[in-house]
Amino acid sequence: MFLQKAFQYASRIGVAKQALPMTNSAVGSILARNFVRSYASAPIEMTVRDALNQALAEEMEHDPEVFIMGEEVAKYNGAYKVTKGLHERFGDKRVVDTPITEMGFAGIGVGAGLGGLKPVIEFMTFNFSMQAIDHIVNSAAKTRYMSGGDLGCPIVFRGPNGPPTAVAAQHSQCFAAWYGSVPGLKVVAPSNCDDAKGLLKAAIRDPNPVVVLENELLYNMTFPLSPEAQDPNYVLPIGKALVERSGKDVTIVTFSRMVGVSLKAAAELEKSGIDVEVINLRSIRPIDVGTIVESLQKTNRLVTVEEGWPHFGVGAEIAALSMEFAFDYLDAPVERVSSADIPMPYAKSLEDQAMVQLDNITNAVKRSLGLQ
């Protein structure tokens, strides 16, 4: 059986059957050489949109129970082209266009998850998930607990989150704190291509409901996809943060698009001799308290950065956790950077003032050091 499969593979890679000696060791040697060549050895540049698309395609190939459902995901290739080509590849039963009824198709998705399938529900924007929040919070998130563990709902809710530009108040909210407050849900927020692919694949494979908060402004941004992330089995652990930049003076804890902005702020501050550590949360719930505390033991100062509102936000939770687990290491009050505490303005000049800008972060770091 092994030799038969080896010959089939050899014919696909252009090795003549007669050239293969009739021994397992020799066949294995030829196969090993070809498989080694197939491994990625260098990063490749791609957009976050394409990394998400790759993750979806790989998981649909990996598991026939995975299907996608949402508005315009099939024939139109998705409102943001994240599902481009998947309908043509996997067909009507696995990439399903829906009417504009978030409550309806989210409810169908939850039922499918309870029935043993693995739905991926796309919201055209997470602002529209408010129409479906009863299904997300009261059905998907709570069923495992309320059934004593007998019923699970392996479902993914994904789509763009946070403020893009020029879409006004009803389309500009960050839902990390909203969904991060719900027991029974897991919530992740990617910031680059490795995050996008590894976290989405982890979400699809997880037996619990997972909210994947993507960012519209990141979709078309290009990042390197590491050789590790090019592997079809690449999965990031949910609940583990990543130290994107090591430093000794101040810790910045952030997520999603603000990771990139915070790294730019850190590079700017370095010119003034300020050494900033930047932590990419990746996971909002569960949150990696250990990585945050370990960093504070070194820097003794904390700045949180998010695109949500300040009241009851992710930064507020991190500040509370730092009080509980790292109080003795803090040498200054925690600084929080967030969007302004108002509905998002439509006028560009006002929108810029309401959204987090690079100097908001650099100023917060300087305040924590007593330099402002």
C-alpha positions as MATLAB code, in Angstrom:
seq = 'MFLQKAFQYASRIGVAKQALPMTNSAVGSILARNFVRSYASAPIEMTVRDALNQALAEEMEHDPEVFIMGEEVAKYNGAYKVTKGLHERFGDKRVVDTPITEMGFAGIGVGAGLGGLKPVIEFMTFNFSMQAIDHIVNSAAKTRYMSGGDLGCPIVFRGPNGPPTAVAAQHSQCFAAWYGSVPGLKVVAPSNCDDAKGLLKAAIRDPNPVVVLENELLYNMTFPLSPEAQDPNYVLPIGKALVERSGKDVTIVTFSRMVGVSLKAAAELEKSGIDVEVINLRSIRPIDVGTIVESLQKTNRLVTVEEGWPHFGVGAEIAALSMEFAFDYLDAPVERVSSADIPMPYAKSLEDQAMVQLDNITNAVKRSLGLQ';
ca = [
       0.000    0.000    0.000;
       2.831    2.374    0.865;
       4.581    1.733   -2.454;
       1.334    2.179   -4.403;
       0.751    5.587   -2.820;
       4.397    6.462   -3.349;
       4.171    5.646   -7.055;
       1.004    7.755   -7.352;
       2.777   10.672   -5.736;
       5.901   10.114   -7.827;
       3.896   10.308  -11.050;
       2.417   13.647   -9.943;
       5.882   15.116   -9.326;
       7.305   13.761  -12.558;
       9.341   10.779  -11.309;
       8.966    7.765  -13.571;
       7.741    4.576  -11.893;
      10.654    2.601  -13.338;
      13.115    4.976  -11.682;
      11.873    4.082   -8.208;
      13.751    1.162   -6.672;
      11.421   -1.385   -5.112;
      12.404   -0.682   -1.516;
      10.657    1.372    1.083;
      13.874    3.137    2.105;
      14.701    4.255   -1.429;
      11.141    5.446   -2.079;
      11.170    7.263    1.240;
      14.433    8.969    0.293;
      12.984   10.299   -2.981;
       9.768   11.430   -1.295;
      11.688   13.127    1.503;
      13.763   15.134   -0.964;
      10.640   16.342   -2.770;
       8.716   17.140    0.405;
      11.634   19.175    1.740;
      11.528   21.301   -1.416;
       7.834   21.967   -0.858;
       8.361   23.616    2.530;
       8.424   27.413    2.669;
      11.860   28.792    3.530;
      11.194   32.538    3.455;
       8.363   34.952    4.270;
       6.029   35.987    1.471;
       4.248   39.324    1.240;
       0.452   39.267    1.199;
      -2.522   41.290    2.354;
      -4.467   40.491    5.509;
      -7.463   39.883    3.241;
      -5.574   37.126    1.408;
      -4.292   35.588    4.658;
      -7.873   35.270    5.908;
      -8.954   33.825    2.563;
      -6.148   31.268    2.734;
      -7.171   30.268    6.248;
     -10.789   29.749    5.201;
      -9.825   27.693    2.148;
      -7.450   25.471    4.136;
      -9.984   24.807    6.878;
     -12.727   24.001    4.358;
     -10.361   21.528    2.714;
      -9.383   20.153    6.107;
     -12.919   19.640    7.430;
     -16.035   19.105    5.259;
     -18.270   20.269    8.134;
     -16.954   23.845    7.817;
     -19.162   26.192    5.790;
     -19.485   29.959    5.345;
     -22.673   31.982    5.485;
     -23.396   35.696    5.194;
     -24.375   38.589    2.962;
     -22.644   38.552   -0.451;
     -20.069   35.934    0.611;
     -20.652   33.664   -2.392;
     -21.269   34.987   -5.905;
     -20.034   38.500   -5.075;
     -16.893   37.050   -3.384;
     -17.595   38.933   -0.161;
     -18.099   42.625    0.530;
     -14.364   42.906    1.314;
     -13.319   39.991   -0.955;
     -12.210   37.851    1.988;
     -14.229   34.929    0.562;
     -13.030   35.477   -3.019;
     -13.023   32.251   -5.053;
     -14.453   30.058   -2.304;
     -17.936   29.743   -3.820;
     -16.493   28.640   -7.133;
     -14.226   26.173   -5.356;
     -16.595   24.693   -2.756;
     -20.086   25.275   -4.172;
     -23.488   26.510   -3.000;
     -23.836   24.209   -0.009;
     -20.634   25.393    1.676;
     -20.572   29.083    0.740;
     -24.074   30.420    1.286;
     -25.412   33.845    0.348;
     -28.073   35.150    2.729;
     -30.625   37.956    2.736;
     -29.868   41.107    4.731;
     -31.072   39.583    7.988;
     -28.318   39.140   10.577;
     -30.759   37.834   13.168;
     -31.928   35.173   10.732;
     -28.658   33.798    9.392;
     -26.844   34.054   12.737;
     -29.660   32.014   14.298;
     -29.438   29.419   11.520;
     -25.691   29.279   12.083;
     -26.079   28.689   15.814;
     -28.546   25.883   15.090;
     -26.099   24.356   12.613;
     -23.340   24.522   15.216;
     -25.517   22.847   17.816;
     -26.289   20.194   15.208;
     -22.629   19.309   14.679;
     -21.574   21.496   11.748;
     -18.923   24.229   11.934;
     -20.384   27.439   10.544;
     -18.368   30.579    9.849;
     -20.766   33.531    9.989;
     -19.604   36.717    8.274;
     -21.028   40.055    9.326;
     -20.516   42.770    6.727;
     -19.483   44.852    9.734;
     -19.648   43.985   13.419;
     -21.893   46.993   13.898;
     -24.568   44.869   12.200;
     -23.974   42.032   14.671;
     -26.157   44.014   17.075;
     -29.095   42.574   15.125;
     -27.845   39.081   16.025;
     -26.453   39.639   19.512;
     -29.203   37.593   21.186;
     -28.118   34.503   19.230;
     -24.434   35.157   19.936;
     -24.751   35.853   23.659;
     -27.864   33.980   24.780;
     -27.637   30.934   22.522;
     -24.090   30.265   21.296;
     -22.180   31.484   24.358;
     -24.344   30.013   27.124;
     -25.493   26.650   25.785;
     -22.492   24.578   26.884;
     -22.841   25.833   30.462;
     -26.628   25.551   30.577;
     -26.536   21.988   29.201;
     -23.940   20.821   31.702;
     -21.424   20.379   28.902;
     -23.654   18.132   26.795;
     -24.204   20.669   23.995;
     -21.450   22.662   22.342;
     -21.642   25.233   19.576;
     -18.479   25.332   17.438;
     -19.230   28.503   15.487;
     -17.168   31.484   14.299;
     -18.541   35.008   13.980;
     -16.160   37.136   11.915;
     -15.999   40.420   10.013;
     -14.610   43.977   10.156;
     -14.559   45.680   13.554;
     -13.615   49.130   14.814;
     -13.597   52.494   13.044;
     -12.637   52.579    9.359;
     -12.946   56.065    7.831;
     -15.853   58.288    6.805;
     -18.675   55.922    7.737;
     -19.955   57.846   10.778;
     -21.210   56.743   14.177;
     -23.300   53.672   13.374;
     -20.493   51.917   11.490;
     -17.425   52.832   13.558;
     -17.612   50.956   16.853;
     -15.115   48.524   18.343;
     -16.824   45.507   19.904;
     -13.826   43.988   21.695;
     -15.068   45.068   25.119;
     -18.694   44.160   24.287;
     -18.008   40.559   23.347;
     -14.961   40.229   25.593;
     -17.248   40.625   28.616;
     -19.324   37.517   27.782;
     -18.459   34.188   29.476;
     -18.716   31.332   27.011;
     -17.275   33.323   24.110;
     -13.679   33.459   22.971;
     -12.635   36.700   21.264;
      -9.563   37.267   19.096;
      -8.298   40.289   17.151;
      -5.536   39.861   14.527;
      -3.077   42.625   13.664;
      -1.129   41.179   10.702;
      -1.075   38.220    8.302;
       0.341   35.637   10.724;
      -2.281   36.661   13.290;
      -5.084   36.638   10.744;
      -4.337   33.168    9.432;
      -3.352   31.509   12.702;
      -6.181   32.942   14.801;
      -8.932   32.309   12.243;
      -7.830   28.694   11.796;
      -7.715   28.272   15.579;
     -11.201   29.774   15.863;
     -12.646   27.378   13.290;
     -11.081   24.363   15.009;
     -12.158   25.440   18.495;
     -15.179   23.569   19.950;
     -16.518   26.829   21.425;
     -18.057   29.920   19.819;
     -15.316   32.359   18.779;
     -15.651   35.997   17.719;
     -12.935   37.065   15.247;
     -12.656   40.854   15.175;
     -10.893   41.813   11.958;
     -10.128   45.409   10.970;
     -11.339   46.932    7.724;
      -8.336   49.253    7.419;
      -5.994   46.253    7.702;
      -7.613   44.203    4.933;
      -5.569   45.764    2.155;
      -2.375   46.236    4.160;
       0.564   44.000    3.270;
       2.601   42.057    5.826;
       5.084   39.176    5.588;
       3.525   35.743    6.079;
       6.153   33.733    7.926;
       7.350   30.326    6.683;
       5.624   28.753    9.699;
       2.307   30.400    8.824;
       2.511   29.070    5.277;
       2.043   25.557    6.645;
      -1.606   24.389    6.296;
      -1.464   23.165    9.912;
      -0.371   26.530   11.315;
      -2.619   27.463   14.247;
      -2.032   30.117   16.906;
      -3.057   29.377   20.498;
      -6.062   31.414   21.618;
      -5.237   33.192   24.854;
      -1.523   33.813   24.220;
      -0.153   37.316   23.613;
       2.989   38.140   21.630;
       5.745   40.576   22.597;
       6.179   42.373   19.276;
       8.983   44.622   20.510;
      11.126   44.270   23.630;
      11.862   47.307   25.781;
      12.775   48.305   29.313;
      11.122   51.678   30.024;
       7.369   51.383   29.346;
       4.964   48.583   28.326;
       2.293   49.245   25.697;
      -0.499   46.644   25.592;
      -2.674   46.800   22.480;
      -4.393   44.785   19.752;
      -5.621   44.806   16.145;
      -4.642   47.839   14.027;
      -3.254   49.672   17.027;
      -0.343   47.202   17.197;
       1.140   48.735   14.062;
       0.489   52.294   15.255;
       2.047   51.481   18.644;
       5.153   50.029   16.964;
       5.508   53.259   14.981;
       5.141   55.230   18.213;
       7.823   53.072   19.840;
      10.186   53.721   16.932;
       9.548   57.462   17.240;
      10.143   57.414   21.004;
      13.382   55.509   20.523;
      14.815   58.651   18.902;
      14.425   60.329   22.304;
      16.092   57.440   24.136;
      12.811   55.891   25.382;
      12.766   52.088   25.101;
       9.184   50.817   24.725;
       7.938   47.222   24.903;
       4.879   46.498   22.727;
       2.566   43.566   23.497;
       0.113   42.354   20.862;
      -2.746   40.795   22.839;
      -4.075   38.741   19.897;
      -6.703   37.325   22.268;
      -9.184   39.549   24.114;
     -10.897   36.666   25.914;
      -9.122   34.820   27.393;
      -6.520   37.515   28.046;
      -2.860   36.660   28.647;
      -2.311   38.181   32.090;
       1.008   36.376   32.535;
       2.728   38.077   29.606;
       1.504   41.508   30.780;
       2.711   40.955   34.360;
       6.078   39.643   33.197;
       6.561   42.781   31.125;
       5.557   45.094   33.993;
       8.071   43.420   36.263;
      10.691   44.751   33.856;
       9.338   48.160   32.764;
       7.200   49.196   35.784;
       4.967   51.379   33.584;
       1.881   50.580   31.508;
       0.055   52.246   28.613;
      -2.997   50.599   27.027;
      -4.067   51.446   23.468;
      -7.388   50.580   21.818;
      -9.850   51.955   19.263;
     -12.873   51.458   21.485;
     -14.382   53.887   23.964;
     -12.624   54.456   27.308;
     -15.555   53.631   29.613;
     -15.592   49.911   30.534;
     -13.105   49.195   27.739;
     -10.350   46.635   27.181;
      -7.848   49.140   28.566;
      -9.908   49.464   31.738;
      -9.804   45.682   32.192;
      -6.030   45.582   31.664;
      -5.592   48.415   34.156;
      -7.643   46.483   36.724;
      -5.648   43.300   36.102;
      -2.386   45.204   36.554;
      -3.661   46.419   39.930;
      -4.584   42.896   40.971;
      -1.492   41.051   39.781;
       1.305   43.616   39.411;
       0.532   46.502   41.787;
       3.887   46.321   43.568;
       5.738   46.655   40.249;
       3.980   49.816   39.013;
       5.942   53.053   39.448;
       3.346   55.296   37.774;
      -0.406   55.394   37.116;
      -1.643   53.362   34.145;
      -2.261   55.496   31.052;
      -5.180   54.626   28.754;
      -5.347   55.660   25.092;
      -8.660   55.167   23.286;
     -11.040   56.773   20.839;
     -12.881   59.827   22.106;
     -15.884   59.139   24.333;
     -18.391   60.244   21.673;
     -20.256   58.731   18.721;
     -17.858   58.885   15.766;
     -18.191   62.129   13.758;
     -18.606   61.965    9.987;
     -16.611   65.118    9.154;
     -13.000   64.100    8.439;
     -11.467   66.854   10.577;
     -13.513   65.784   13.606;
     -13.092   62.071   12.899;
      -9.300   62.430   12.987;
      -9.523   64.070   16.399;
     -11.812   61.322   17.705;
      -9.648   58.422   16.482;
      -6.362   57.352   18.086;
      -3.376   59.052   16.485;
       0.329   58.341   16.883;
       0.965   61.394   19.074;
      -1.765   60.281   21.498;
       0.377   57.209   22.181;
       3.737   58.986   22.394;
       2.293   61.589   24.763;
       0.834   58.873   27.022;
       4.215   57.139   27.193;
       5.928   60.404   28.113;
       3.314   61.094   30.822;
       3.943   57.693   32.351;
       7.641   58.610   32.553;
       6.905   62.010   34.063;
       8.159   63.824   30.967;
       4.916   65.736   30.378;
];
